[in-house]
Amino acid sequence: MADDNPFNRHEYLSALEASDSVCTKTGWTPLHLLVKQQGEKAEIVAVMPLYIKAHSYGEYVFDWAWADAYERHQLAYYPKLLSAIPFTPTTGKRLGIDVSKTGSEQTLIWQLVVNTLNRCLSEYDFSSWHCLFLPKGQFEQLSQTNSLQRLGTQFHWFNRQYLDFDSFLASLSSRKRKDIRKERAKVNDAQLSFEFIEGAQITTELWQQFYACYQQTYAKRSGHYGYLNQTFFETLGQTLTDAVTLLVVSNSEQQLIASALFFKSNTHLYGRYWGALVDVDGLHFEACYYQGIEYCIKHGLQVFDAGAQGEHKVPRGFEPVATYSNHEIAHQEFRQAIHSFTLQEAENIKTYMQQIKLKLPYKSPI
């Protein structure tokens, strides 16, 4: 059940709960699902992160319209069951299965899990269950159980064996190349310095400064201070040091004015949280995109997932990729209506992705 994805690791999920960022009070009641082998030892053969949700915040596969429809018909959409990584819209396995299990055994485990989730809907009055941001293989396996399928899209950057940032720029059209250089030059004129600090070297003071940036930017953008507290980040600084790196942005007087937190696996870089104490034109693009691209090239990482949504990523070299989710709705009339919606939505997403591909800045077709 080993998984290189940092968000599927016990250290990450544990930090969410230990810090009370994820708990009943915040609308996320942990109800993790374990599958055990029958027999004396009752060994665990599969695990699924699972939560009872009292709302739909922090999920990024939006079902608010479904909840509103339930409310208009005086039905309860909450609580619902959710298998996802809280506040983390990144693709990853939602069922970790013992790697020694054969393909047919894994199929049986999936069916057992789905049967258990469906039984929860009928026995405990949950309106629905949802598995978000699955890899395509797990999505297809779960879809075989007749659950509803939902398609989405994000924008990722792919490292095509670039030697440096200039070789990446060389793959773009001249106009887009010029735009990016102009954008980076504006930030360079502000006399800022950028430094990646790897997990073990991130001090308590740096975590505190990062959190101040995170809160200020979150408050400015969303009107609240963010879903995650300082204890969560400081815990990661102690338990997940091999998978985190902090970009520190300093001014000419060596004062920290902005920072961005990244996570990494052996193949991926994930841009997750950022914040700035002062406004600098173009700094968000530099800190959250261009510095991440340079990090991927330097460290040989293949994919840069800079977060959900953001069509503005496209002219900067990020390409549309599909995201996959599965859903089951207990109320049959609503299930039929939602099924029709997801089918139409999927067609719209496919069309949108094709249109976006025509806008990619690369000289050669991707």
C-alpha positions as YAML, in Angstrom:
chain: A
units: angstrom
residues:
- id: 1
  name: MET
  ca: [0.00, 0.00, 0.00]
- id: 2
  name: ALA
  ca: [3.05, 2.25, -0.24]
- id: 3
  name: ASP
  ca: [2.28, 5.47, -2.09]
- id: 4
  name: ASP
  ca: [4.70, 8.15, -3.24]
- id: 5
  name: ASN
  ca: [1.96, 10.79, -3.35]
- id: 6
  name: PRO
  ca: [2.68, 13.07, -0.34]
- id: 7
  name: PHE
  ca: [-1.00, 13.74, 0.32]
- id: 8
  name: ASN
  ca: [-1.80, 10.03, 0.68]
- id: 9
  name: ARG
  ca: [0.85, 9.55, 3.33]
- id: 10
  name: HIS
  ca: [-0.13, 8.95, 6.92]
- id: 11
  name: GLU
  ca: [1.95, 11.93, 8.04]
- id: 12
  name: TYR
  ca: [-0.12, 14.33, 5.96]
- id: 13
  name: LEU
  ca: [-3.53, 12.95, 6.90]
- id: 14
  name: SER
  ca: [-2.51, 12.67, 10.55]
- id: 15
  name: ALA
  ca: [-1.35, 16.30, 10.64]
- id: 16
  name: LEU
  ca: [-4.77, 17.40, 9.40]
- id: 17
  name: GLU
  ca: [-6.49, 15.61, 12.27]
- id: 18
  name: ALA
  ca: [-3.89, 16.27, 14.99]
- id: 19
  name: SER
  ca: [-4.11, 20.01, 14.31]
- id: 20
  name: ASP
  ca: [-7.94, 19.92, 14.38]
- id: 21
  name: SER
  ca: [-8.00, 21.36, 10.86]
- id: 22
  name: VAL
  ca: [-10.05, 18.25, 10.08]
- id: 23
  name: CYS
  ca: [-12.55, 17.30, 12.77]
- id: 24
  name: THR
  ca: [-16.28, 17.22, 13.45]
- id: 25
  name: LYS
  ca: [-16.21, 20.90, 14.47]
- id: 26
  name: THR
  ca: [-14.88, 21.89, 11.02]
- id: 27
  name: GLY
  ca: [-17.39, 19.65, 9.23]
- id: 28
  name: TRP
  ca: [-15.01, 16.75, 8.50]
- id: 29
  name: THR
  ca: [-15.65, 13.75, 10.75]
- id: 30
  name: PRO
  ca: [-13.04, 11.03, 10.04]
- id: 31
  name: LEU
  ca: [-14.55, 7.62, 9.26]
- id: 32
  name: HIS
  ca: [-11.65, 5.89, 7.52]
- id: 33
  name: LEU
  ca: [-12.45, 2.56, 5.93]
- id: 34
  name: LEU
  ca: [-10.25, -0.49, 6.53]
- id: 35
  name: VAL
  ca: [-10.54, -3.80, 4.69]
- id: 36
  name: LYS
  ca: [-9.15, -6.75, 6.66]
- id: 37
  name: GLN
  ca: [-8.27, -10.25, 5.57]
- id: 38
  name: GLN
  ca: [-10.40, -12.90, 7.23]
- id: 39
  name: GLY
  ca: [-8.44, -15.12, 9.57]
- id: 40
  name: GLU
  ca: [-6.52, -15.12, 12.82]
- id: 41
  name: LYS
  ca: [-4.28, -12.15, 12.06]
- id: 42
  name: ALA
  ca: [-7.00, -10.06, 10.36]
- id: 43
  name: GLU
  ca: [-4.34, -8.18, 8.41]
- id: 44
  name: ILE
  ca: [-5.30, -4.90, 6.76]
- id: 45
  name: VAL
  ca: [-5.35, -5.33, 2.97]
- id: 46
  name: ALA
  ca: [-6.85, -1.98, 1.92]
- id: 47
  name: VAL
  ca: [-7.49, 1.49, 3.33]
- id: 48
  name: MET
  ca: [-9.62, 4.41, 2.17]
- id: 49
  name: PRO
  ca: [-9.58, 7.94, 3.60]
- id: 50
  name: LEU
  ca: [-13.24, 8.64, 4.35]
- id: 51
  name: TYR
  ca: [-15.09, 11.50, 6.02]
- id: 52
  name: ILE
  ca: [-18.61, 12.37, 7.04]
- id: 53
  name: LYS
  ca: [-19.16, 15.82, 5.57]
- id: 54
  name: ALA
  ca: [-21.53, 18.45, 6.96]
- id: 55
  name: HIS
  ca: [-20.90, 20.82, 4.01]
- id: 56
  name: SER
  ca: [-19.07, 20.92, 0.66]
- id: 57
  name: TYR
  ca: [-16.24, 23.33, 1.48]
- id: 58
  name: GLY
  ca: [-12.66, 22.32, 0.74]
- id: 59
  name: GLU
  ca: [-13.53, 19.70, -1.89]
- id: 60
  name: TYR
  ca: [-13.08, 21.42, -5.31]
- id: 61
  name: VAL
  ca: [-15.50, 19.14, -7.13]
- id: 62
  name: PHE
  ca: [-18.49, 21.36, -6.76]
- id: 63
  name: ASP
  ca: [-21.86, 19.92, -5.79]
- id: 64
  name: TRP
  ca: [-23.42, 23.02, -4.22]
- id: 65
  name: ALA
  ca: [-26.14, 23.01, -6.90]
- id: 66
  name: TRP
  ca: [-27.05, 19.45, -5.94]
- id: 67
  name: ALA
  ca: [-27.31, 20.46, -2.27]
- id: 68
  name: ASP
  ca: [-29.45, 23.47, -3.20]
- id: 69
  name: ALA
  ca: [-31.80, 21.24, -5.20]
- id: 70
  name: TYR
  ca: [-32.20, 18.92, -2.22]
- id: 71
  name: GLU
  ca: [-32.96, 21.89, 0.03]
- id: 72
  name: ARG
  ca: [-35.59, 23.24, -2.37]
- id: 73
  name: HIS
  ca: [-37.33, 19.87, -2.12]
- id: 74
  name: GLN
  ca: [-36.99, 19.86, 1.68]
- id: 75
  name: LEU
  ca: [-34.53, 16.97, 1.61]
- id: 76
  name: ALA
  ca: [-31.23, 16.70, 3.50]
- id: 77
  name: TYR
  ca: [-28.09, 16.54, 1.34]
- id: 78
  name: TYR
  ca: [-25.85, 16.54, 4.40]
- id: 79
  name: PRO
  ca: [-24.39, 14.50, 5.92]
- id: 80
  name: LYS
  ca: [-22.72, 12.81, 2.98]
- id: 81
  name: LEU
  ca: [-19.71, 10.47, 2.71]
- id: 82
  name: LEU
  ca: [-16.54, 11.71, 1.04]
- id: 83
  name: SER
  ca: [-13.33, 9.95, 0.06]
- id: 84
  name: ALA
  ca: [-10.82, 12.68, -0.72]
- id: 85
  name: ILE
  ca: [-7.81, 14.46, 0.71]
- id: 86
  name: PRO
  ca: [-9.22, 17.46, 2.61]
- id: 87
  name: PHE
  ca: [-8.58, 20.85, 0.99]
- id: 88
  name: THR
  ca: [-6.35, 19.18, -1.62]
- id: 89
  name: PRO
  ca: [-7.54, 19.05, -5.24]
- id: 90
  name: THR
  ca: [-4.82, 16.73, -6.52]
- id: 91
  name: THR
  ca: [-5.17, 13.36, -8.22]
- id: 92
  name: GLY
  ca: [-4.20, 10.35, -6.13]
- id: 93
  name: LYS
  ca: [-5.34, 6.87, -5.17]
- id: 94
  name: ARG
  ca: [-8.40, 6.82, -2.94]
- id: 95
  name: LEU
  ca: [-8.11, 3.14, -2.11]
- id: 96
  name: GLY
  ca: [-4.72, 1.82, -1.11]
- id: 97
  name: ILE
  ca: [-4.59, -1.94, -1.72]
- id: 98
  name: ASP
  ca: [-1.92, -4.40, -0.63]
- id: 99
  name: VAL
  ca: [0.40, -4.66, -3.65]
- id: 100
  name: SER
  ca: [0.59, -8.45, -3.26]
- id: 101
  name: LYS
  ca: [-3.07, -8.80, -4.21]
- id: 102
  name: THR
  ca: [-3.83, -10.07, -7.71]
- id: 103
  name: GLY
  ca: [-5.96, -8.15, -10.19]
- id: 104
  name: SER
  ca: [-9.02, -10.29, -9.48]
- id: 105
  name: GLU
  ca: [-8.50, -9.90, -5.73]
- id: 106
  name: GLN
  ca: [-8.28, -6.13, -6.13]
- id: 107
  name: THR
  ca: [-11.54, -6.14, -8.09]
- id: 108
  name: LEU
  ca: [-13.22, -8.05, -5.26]
- id: 109
  name: ILE
  ca: [-11.87, -5.55, -2.73]
- id: 110
  name: TRP
  ca: [-13.26, -2.65, -4.76]
- id: 111
  name: GLN
  ca: [-16.66, -4.34, -4.92]
- id: 112
  name: LEU
  ca: [-16.59, -4.93, -1.16]
- id: 113
  name: VAL
  ca: [-15.78, -1.28, -0.54]
- id: 114
  name: VAL
  ca: [-18.58, -0.08, -2.83]
- id: 115
  name: ASN
  ca: [-21.06, -2.47, -1.21]
- id: 116
  name: THR
  ca: [-20.05, -1.11, 2.20]
- id: 117
  name: LEU
  ca: [-20.45, 2.51, 1.09]
- id: 118
  name: ASN
  ca: [-23.84, 1.75, -0.47]
- id: 119
  name: ARG
  ca: [-24.97, 0.00, 2.70]
- id: 120
  name: CYS
  ca: [-23.99, 3.10, 4.69]
- id: 121
  name: LEU
  ca: [-26.33, 5.18, 2.52]
- id: 122
  name: SER
  ca: [-29.31, 2.99, 3.33]
- id: 123
  name: GLU
  ca: [-28.54, 2.21, 6.97]
- id: 124
  name: TYR
  ca: [-27.27, 5.58, 8.21]
- id: 125
  name: ASP
  ca: [-29.20, 8.07, 6.04]
- id: 126
  name: PHE
  ca: [-26.26, 9.57, 4.18]
- id: 127
  name: SER
  ca: [-27.49, 11.21, 1.01]
- id: 128
  name: SER
  ca: [-24.56, 10.12, -1.12]
- id: 129
  name: TRP
  ca: [-20.93, 9.08, -1.33]
- id: 130
  name: HIS
  ca: [-18.23, 10.74, -3.42]
- id: 131
  name: CYS
  ca: [-14.68, 9.72, -4.40]
- id: 132
  name: LEU
  ca: [-12.78, 12.72, -5.74]
- id: 133
  name: PHE
  ca: [-9.68, 13.16, -7.92]
- id: 134
  name: LEU
  ca: [-9.03, 9.50, -8.65]
- id: 135
  name: PRO
  ca: [-6.34, 8.34, -11.08]
- id: 136
  name: LYS
  ca: [-7.89, 7.18, -14.34]
- id: 137
  name: GLY
  ca: [-7.33, 3.50, -13.55]
- id: 138
  name: GLN
  ca: [-9.16, 3.64, -10.22]
- id: 139
  name: PHE
  ca: [-11.86, 5.81, -11.79]
- id: 140
  name: GLU
  ca: [-12.48, 3.17, -14.46]
- id: 141
  name: GLN
  ca: [-12.48, 0.38, -11.88]
- id: 142
  name: LEU
  ca: [-14.95, 2.23, -9.68]
- id: 143
  name: SER
  ca: [-17.09, 3.12, -12.70]
- id: 144
  name: GLN
  ca: [-17.59, -0.61, -13.35]
- id: 145
  name: THR
  ca: [-19.66, -0.74, -10.14]
- id: 146
  name: ASN
  ca: [-22.29, 1.49, -11.80]
- id: 147
  name: SER
  ca: [-21.44, 4.64, -9.85]
- id: 148
  name: LEU
  ca: [-21.89, 8.00, -11.54]
- id: 149
  name: GLN
  ca: [-18.82, 9.45, -13.25]
- id: 150
  name: ARG
  ca: [-17.78, 13.07, -13.27]
- id: 151
  name: LEU
  ca: [-15.14, 14.73, -15.41]
- id: 152
  name: GLY
  ca: [-13.22, 17.91, -14.60]
- id: 153
  name: THR
  ca: [-10.07, 19.64, -15.77]
- id: 154
  name: GLN
  ca: [-6.92, 21.19, -14.37]
- id: 155
  name: PHE
  ca: [-3.78, 22.65, -15.91]
- id: 156
  name: HIS
  ca: [-0.40, 20.94, -15.43]
- id: 157
  name: TRP
  ca: [3.08, 21.65, -16.75]
- id: 158
  name: PHE
  ca: [5.11, 18.79, -18.24]
- id: 159
  name: ASN
  ca: [8.89, 18.60, -18.25]
- id: 160
  name: ARG
  ca: [9.96, 17.51, -21.72]
- id: 161
  name: GLN
  ca: [13.59, 16.98, -20.74]
- id: 162
  name: TYR
  ca: [14.31, 20.71, -20.67]
- id: 163
  name: LEU
  ca: [17.89, 21.62, -19.78]
- id: 164
  name: ASP
  ca: [16.93, 24.93, -18.18]
- id: 165
  name: PHE
  ca: [14.21, 27.58, -18.24]
- id: 166
  name: ASP
  ca: [15.54, 29.02, -21.50]
- id: 167
  name: SER
  ca: [15.19, 25.66, -23.23]
- id: 168
  name: PHE
  ca: [11.57, 25.56, -22.04]
- id: 169
  name: LEU
  ca: [11.05, 29.07, -23.44]
- id: 170
  name: ALA
  ca: [12.59, 27.94, -26.72]
- id: 171
  name: SER
  ca: [9.69, 25.50, -27.15]
- id: 172
  name: LEU
  ca: [7.17, 28.37, -27.10]
- id: 173
  name: SER
  ca: [6.07, 30.71, -29.85]
- id: 174
  name: SER
  ca: [8.11, 33.91, -30.04]
- id: 175
  name: ARG
  ca: [5.25, 36.09, -28.80]
- id: 176
  name: LYS
  ca: [4.57, 33.94, -25.73]
- id: 177
  name: ARG
  ca: [8.29, 33.68, -25.04]
- id: 178
  name: LYS
  ca: [8.53, 37.47, -25.13]
- id: 179
  name: ASP
  ca: [5.51, 37.85, -22.82]
- id: 180
  name: ILE
  ca: [7.01, 35.58, -20.18]
- id: 181
  name: ARG
  ca: [10.41, 37.27, -20.31]
- id: 182
  name: LYS
  ca: [8.72, 40.65, -19.94]
- id: 183
  name: GLU
  ca: [6.68, 39.39, -17.00]
- id: 184
  name: ARG
  ca: [9.75, 38.00, -15.23]
- id: 185
  name: ALA
  ca: [11.72, 41.18, -15.93]
- id: 186
  name: LYS
  ca: [9.16, 43.25, -14.01]
- id: 187
  name: VAL
  ca: [9.68, 41.07, -10.95]
- id: 188
  name: ASN
  ca: [13.44, 41.18, -11.42]
- id: 189
  name: ASP
  ca: [13.28, 44.99, -11.40]
- id: 190
  name: ALA
  ca: [11.78, 44.82, -7.90]
- id: 191
  name: GLN
  ca: [15.15, 43.44, -6.67]
- id: 192
  name: LEU
  ca: [13.70, 40.35, -5.04]
- id: 193
  name: SER
  ca: [15.55, 37.15, -4.24]
- id: 194
  name: PHE
  ca: [14.09, 33.64, -4.38]
- id: 195
  name: GLU
  ca: [15.31, 30.64, -2.38]
- id: 196
  name: PHE
  ca: [13.89, 27.15, -1.94]
- id: 197
  name: ILE
  ca: [14.30, 25.84, 1.61]
- id: 198
  name: GLU
  ca: [13.96, 22.06, 1.86]
- id: 199
  name: GLY
  ca: [11.80, 20.53, 4.60]
- id: 200
  name: ALA
  ca: [14.38, 19.75, 7.27]
- id: 201
  name: GLN
  ca: [15.88, 23.25, 6.99]
- id: 202
  name: ILE
  ca: [12.57, 25.11, 7.41]
- id: 203
  name: THR
  ca: [12.78, 26.72, 10.85]
- id: 204
  name: THR
  ca: [9.88, 27.44, 13.20]
- id: 205
  name: GLU
  ca: [10.36, 31.14, 12.45]
- id: 206
  name: LEU
  ca: [10.04, 30.49, 8.70]
- id: 207
  name: TRP
  ca: [6.86, 28.47, 9.25]
- id: 208
  name: GLN
  ca: [5.44, 31.38, 11.25]
- id: 209
  name: GLN
  ca: [6.37, 33.86, 8.53]
- id: 210
  name: PHE
  ca: [4.89, 31.63, 5.85]
- id: 211
  name: TYR
  ca: [1.66, 31.33, 7.84]
- id: 212
  name: ALA
  ca: [1.40, 35.10, 8.15]
- id: 213
  name: CYS
  ca: [1.68, 35.34, 4.34]
- id: 214
  name: TYR
  ca: [-0.87, 32.54, 3.88]
- id: 215
  name: GLN
  ca: [-3.40, 34.14, 6.22]
- id: 216
  name: GLN
  ca: [-3.07, 37.64, 4.79]
- id: 217
  name: THR
  ca: [-3.51, 36.52, 1.20]
- id: 218
  name: TYR
  ca: [-6.37, 34.14, 2.05]
- id: 219
  name: ALA
  ca: [-8.18, 36.90, 3.95]
- id: 220
  name: LYS
  ca: [-7.74, 39.31, 1.06]
- id: 221
  name: ARG
  ca: [-9.01, 36.79, -1.48]
- id: 222
  name: SER
  ca: [-11.70, 34.93, 0.44]
- id: 223
  name: GLY
  ca: [-12.60, 36.97, 3.51]
- id: 224
  name: HIS
  ca: [-11.36, 34.33, 5.96]
- id: 225
  name: TYR
  ca: [-7.97, 33.15, 7.18]
- id: 226
  name: GLY
  ca: [-7.88, 29.78, 5.45]
- id: 227
  name: TYR
  ca: [-8.89, 26.24, 6.34]
- id: 228
  name: LEU
  ca: [-5.55, 25.22, 7.83]
- id: 229
  name: ASN
  ca: [-3.98, 26.40, 11.07]
- id: 230
  name: GLN
  ca: [-0.36, 27.05, 11.96]
- id: 231
  name: THR
  ca: [-0.11, 23.82, 13.96]
- id: 232
  name: PHE
  ca: [-0.84, 21.84, 10.79]
- id: 233
  name: PHE
  ca: [2.03, 23.41, 8.87]
- id: 234
  name: GLU
  ca: [4.48, 23.16, 11.77]
- id: 235
  name: THR
  ca: [3.58, 19.48, 12.19]
- id: 236
  name: LEU
  ca: [4.38, 18.86, 8.52]
- id: 237
  name: GLY
  ca: [7.72, 20.56, 9.17]
- id: 238
  name: GLN
  ca: [8.50, 17.81, 11.66]
- id: 239
  name: THR
  ca: [6.95, 14.73, 10.04]
- id: 240
  name: LEU
  ca: [6.98, 15.22, 6.26]
- id: 241
  name: THR
  ca: [10.33, 16.90, 5.75]
- id: 242
  name: ASP
  ca: [11.28, 14.85, 2.68]
- id: 243
  name: ALA
  ca: [8.17, 15.96, 0.79]
- id: 244
  name: VAL
  ca: [7.96, 19.71, 1.43]
- id: 245
  name: THR
  ca: [9.92, 22.67, 0.14]
- id: 246
  name: LEU
  ca: [9.29, 26.32, 0.94]
- id: 247
  name: LEU
  ca: [10.01, 29.12, -1.51]
- id: 248
  name: VAL
  ca: [11.11, 32.23, 0.38]
- id: 249
  name: VAL
  ca: [10.87, 35.59, -1.39]
- id: 250
  name: SER
  ca: [12.93, 38.40, 0.16]
- id: 251
  name: ASN
  ca: [13.37, 42.07, -0.69]
- id: 252
  name: SER
  ca: [16.67, 43.93, -1.10]
- id: 253
  name: GLU
  ca: [16.88, 44.32, 2.69]
- id: 254
  name: GLN
  ca: [16.60, 40.53, 3.12]
- id: 255
  name: GLN
  ca: [13.13, 40.78, 4.64]
- id: 256
  name: LEU
  ca: [10.69, 38.00, 3.79]
- id: 257
  name: ILE
  ca: [7.79, 39.50, 1.83]
- id: 258
  name: ALA
  ca: [6.20, 36.38, 0.31]
- id: 259
  name: SER
  ca: [6.43, 32.60, 0.37]
- id: 260
  name: ALA
  ca: [4.99, 29.56, -1.38]
- id: 261
  name: LEU
  ca: [4.73, 26.00, -0.07]
- id: 262
  name: PHE
  ca: [5.31, 23.11, -2.46]
- id: 263
  name: PHE
  ca: [5.02, 19.34, -1.99]
- id: 264
  name: LYS
  ca: [6.84, 16.75, -4.07]
- id: 265
  name: SER
  ca: [6.99, 13.08, -4.96]
- id: 266
  name: ASN
  ca: [9.59, 11.30, -7.06]
- id: 267
  name: THR
  ca: [7.88, 12.53, -10.21]
- id: 268
  name: HIS
  ca: [5.62, 15.48, -9.32]
- id: 269
  name: LEU
  ca: [5.82, 18.94, -7.84]
- id: 270
  name: TYR
  ca: [2.64, 20.27, -6.27]
- id: 271
  name: GLY
  ca: [2.15, 23.98, -5.68]
- id: 272
  name: ARG
  ca: [-0.29, 24.27, -2.81]
- id: 273
  name: TYR
  ca: [-0.20, 27.45, -0.70]
- id: 274
  name: TRP
  ca: [1.21, 30.89, -1.16]
- id: 275
  name: GLY
  ca: [0.93, 34.35, 0.33]
- id: 276
  name: ALA
  ca: [2.47, 37.82, 0.14]
- id: 277
  name: LEU
  ca: [2.75, 40.62, 2.67]
- id: 278
  name: VAL
  ca: [3.15, 43.28, -0.05]
- id: 279
  name: ASP
  ca: [1.84, 43.58, -3.59]
- id: 280
  name: VAL
  ca: [4.40, 43.23, -6.38]
- id: 281
  name: ASP
  ca: [3.21, 43.14, -9.98]
- id: 282
  name: GLY
  ca: [3.73, 39.66, -11.42]
- id: 283
  name: LEU
  ca: [5.00, 38.12, -8.17]
- id: 284
  name: HIS
  ca: [2.25, 35.50, -7.99]
- id: 285
  name: PHE
  ca: [3.15, 34.15, -11.45]
- id: 286
  name: GLU
  ca: [6.86, 34.16, -10.62]
- id: 287
  name: ALA
  ca: [6.55, 32.47, -7.23]
- id: 288
  name: CYS
  ca: [3.80, 30.00, -8.04]
- id: 289
  name: TYR
  ca: [4.61, 29.09, -11.66]
- id: 290
  name: TYR
  ca: [8.01, 30.08, -13.01]
- id: 291
  name: GLN
  ca: [9.99, 29.21, -9.88]
- id: 292
  name: GLY
  ca: [8.18, 25.85, -9.76]
- id: 293
  name: ILE
  ca: [9.03, 25.17, -13.40]
- id: 294
  name: GLU
  ca: [12.70, 25.93, -12.70]
- id: 295
  name: TYR
  ca: [12.60, 23.62, -9.67]
- id: 296
  name: CYS
  ca: [11.17, 20.76, -11.77]
- id: 297
  name: ILE
  ca: [13.85, 21.19, -14.43]
- id: 298
  name: LYS
  ca: [16.65, 21.34, -11.86]
- id: 299
  name: HIS
  ca: [15.45, 18.29, -9.92]
- id: 300
  name: GLY
  ca: [14.22, 16.19, -12.84]
- id: 301
  name: LEU
  ca: [10.55, 16.18, -11.84]
- id: 302
  name: GLN
  ca: [8.20, 15.30, -14.67]
- id: 303
  name: VAL
  ca: [4.93, 17.06, -13.80]
- id: 304
  name: PHE
  ca: [4.10, 20.34, -12.07]
- id: 305
  name: ASP
  ca: [0.58, 20.52, -10.63]
- id: 306
  name: ALA
  ca: [0.20, 24.15, -9.56]
- id: 307
  name: GLY
  ca: [-3.32, 23.82, -8.14]
- id: 308
  name: ALA
  ca: [-6.93, 23.76, -9.25]
- id: 309
  name: GLN
  ca: [-8.44, 25.83, -12.04]
- id: 310
  name: GLY
  ca: [-6.72, 28.88, -13.52]
- id: 311
  name: GLU
  ca: [-6.99, 29.28, -17.28]
- id: 312
  name: HIS
  ca: [-4.33, 31.99, -16.92]
- id: 313
  name: LYS
  ca: [-1.83, 29.13, -16.59]
- id: 314
  name: VAL
  ca: [-2.30, 28.19, -20.26]
- id: 315
  name: PRO
  ca: [-0.22, 30.97, -21.91]
- id: 316
  name: ARG
  ca: [2.50, 30.13, -19.37]
- id: 317
  name: GLY
  ca: [2.87, 26.57, -20.64]
- id: 318
  name: PHE
  ca: [0.37, 24.61, -18.56]
- id: 319
  name: GLU
  ca: [-1.77, 22.07, -20.42]
- id: 320
  name: PRO
  ca: [-5.32, 20.85, -19.74]
- id: 321
  name: VAL
  ca: [-5.61, 17.44, -18.10]
- id: 322
  name: ALA
  ca: [-8.72, 15.55, -17.09]
- id: 323
  name: THR
  ca: [-9.70, 14.90, -13.49]
- id: 324
  name: TYR
  ca: [-11.99, 12.06, -12.46]
- id: 325
  name: SER
  ca: [-14.52, 11.53, -9.68]
- id: 326
  name: ASN
  ca: [-17.16, 8.92, -8.85]
- id: 327
  name: HIS
  ca: [-20.45, 9.48, -7.05]
- id: 328
  name: GLU
  ca: [-23.43, 7.53, -5.78]
- id: 329
  name: ILE
  ca: [-26.76, 9.16, -4.93]
- id: 330
  name: ALA
  ca: [-29.27, 7.36, -2.71]
- id: 331
  name: HIS
  ca: [-32.40, 9.23, -3.86]
- id: 332
  name: GLN
  ca: [-33.27, 7.60, -7.19]
- id: 333
  name: GLU
  ca: [-35.05, 10.55, -8.82]
- id: 334
  name: PHE
  ca: [-32.21, 12.90, -7.94]
- id: 335
  name: ARG
  ca: [-29.72, 10.26, -9.06]
- id: 336
  name: GLN
  ca: [-31.34, 10.19, -12.49]
- id: 337
  name: ALA
  ca: [-31.26, 13.98, -12.76]
- id: 338
  name: ILE
  ca: [-27.65, 14.20, -11.57]
- id: 339
  name: HIS
  ca: [-26.65, 11.43, -13.98]
- id: 340
  name: SER
  ca: [-28.06, 13.46, -16.89]
- id: 341
  name: PHE
  ca: [-26.19, 16.51, -15.64]
- id: 342
  name: THR
  ca: [-22.85, 14.70, -15.37]
- id: 343
  name: LEU
  ca: [-23.18, 13.28, -18.89]
- id: 344
  name: GLN
  ca: [-23.76, 16.74, -20.35]
- id: 345
  name: GLU
  ca: [-21.04, 18.24, -18.14]
- id: 346
  name: ALA
  ca: [-18.53, 15.65, -19.38]
- id: 347
  name: GLU
  ca: [-19.25, 16.56, -23.01]
- id: 348
  name: ASN
  ca: [-18.82, 20.25, -22.19]
- id: 349
  name: ILE
  ca: [-15.51, 19.55, -20.41]
- id: 350
  name: LYS
  ca: [-14.18, 17.56, -23.37]
- id: 351
  name: THR
  ca: [-15.10, 20.37, -25.76]
- id: 352
  name: TYR
  ca: [-13.53, 22.94, -23.45]
- id: 353
  name: MET
  ca: [-10.28, 20.96, -23.21]
- id: 354
  name: GLN
  ca: [-10.06, 20.71, -27.00]
- id: 355
  name: GLN
  ca: [-10.57, 24.46, -27.29]
- id: 356
  name: ILE
  ca: [-7.89, 25.13, -24.68]
- id: 357
  name: LYS
  ca: [-5.40, 22.91, -26.51]
- id: 358
  name: LEU
  ca: [-5.71, 25.23, -29.49]
- id: 359
  name: LYS
  ca: [-4.53, 28.10, -27.27]
- id: 360
  name: LEU
  ca: [-1.36, 26.40, -25.99]
- id: 361
  name: PRO
  ca: [1.75, 28.55, -26.49]
- id: 362
  name: TYR
  ca: [4.00, 25.82, -27.89]
- id: 363
  name: LYS
  ca: [5.49, 26.04, -31.38]
- id: 364
  name: SER
  ca: [4.82, 22.37, -32.07]
- id: 365
  name: PRO
  ca: [1.48, 20.62, -31.39]
- id: 366
  name: ILE
  ca: [1.40, 18.82, -28.03]
...
